[in-house]
């Protein structure tokens, strides 16, 4: 019982840390975009996906940024 409780606490702490890291990278990406530093923003969004592979905002933003980089009209 104690082992299960310790495991549960560990998993909760790990999830909280991962979400904090994801939010940190999202904030950085947005700041880079405000400064028109597209490549840096791409790297931050990719870091988001390292921690949360299905993160919708990061996936959408990366698609938009890759389109902008490959088709800079």
C-alpha positions in Angstrom: 0.0 0.0 0.0 2.8 2.5 0.9 4.6 1.6 -2.4 1.5 2.4 -4.4 1.0 5.7 -2.6 4.7 6.6 -3.2 4.3 5.7 -6.9 1.2 7.7 -7.2 2.9 10.8 -5.6 5.9 10.3 -7.9 3.7 10.2 -11.0 1.8 13.3 -9.9 5.0 15.2 -9.3 6.4 14.1 -12.6 3.3 15.2 -14.5 3.3 18.6 -12.7 7.0 19.1 -13.7 6.3 18.1 -17.3 3.4 20.5 -17.5 5.5 23.3 -16.0 8.2 22.6 -18.6 5.6 22.6 -21.4 4.3 26.0 -20.2 7.8 27.4 -20.0 8.5 26.4 -23.6 5.2 27.8 -24.8 5.9 31.1 -23.2 9.3 31.2 -24.7 8.0 30.4 -28.1 5.4 33.2 -28.0 8.1 35.7 -26.9 10.3 34.6 -29.7 7.5 35.1 -32.2 6.9 38.6 -30.8 10.5 39.3 -31.8 10.1 37.6 -35.2 12.6 34.9 -34.2 10.9 32.1 -36.0 13.6 29.5 -35.8 13.9 30.0 -32.0 10.1 29.6 -31.7 10.2 26.4 -33.7 12.8 25.0 -31.4 10.6 25.8 -28.3 7.5 24.3 -29.9 9.5 21.2 -30.6 10.6 21.1 -27.0 6.9 21.2 -26.0 6.3 18.2 -28.1 9.2 16.4 -26.4 7.2 16.6 -23.2 3.7 16.4 -24.6 3.7 14.7 -28.0 0.1 15.4 -28.8 0.0 19.1 -27.7 -2.4 20.7 -30.1 -1.3 24.3 -29.8 2.4 23.3 -30.4 1.5 21.1 -33.4 -0.7 23.8 -35.0 1.9 26.5 -34.4 4.7 24.4 -35.8 2.7 23.7 -38.9 2.0 27.5 -39.3 5.7 28.3 -38.8 7.0 25.7 -41.2 4.6 27.0 -43.8 5.8 30.6 -43.1 9.5 29.5 -43.4 9.0 27.5 -46.6 6.7 30.0 -48.2 7.6 33.5 -47.0 5.1 35.5 -49.1 
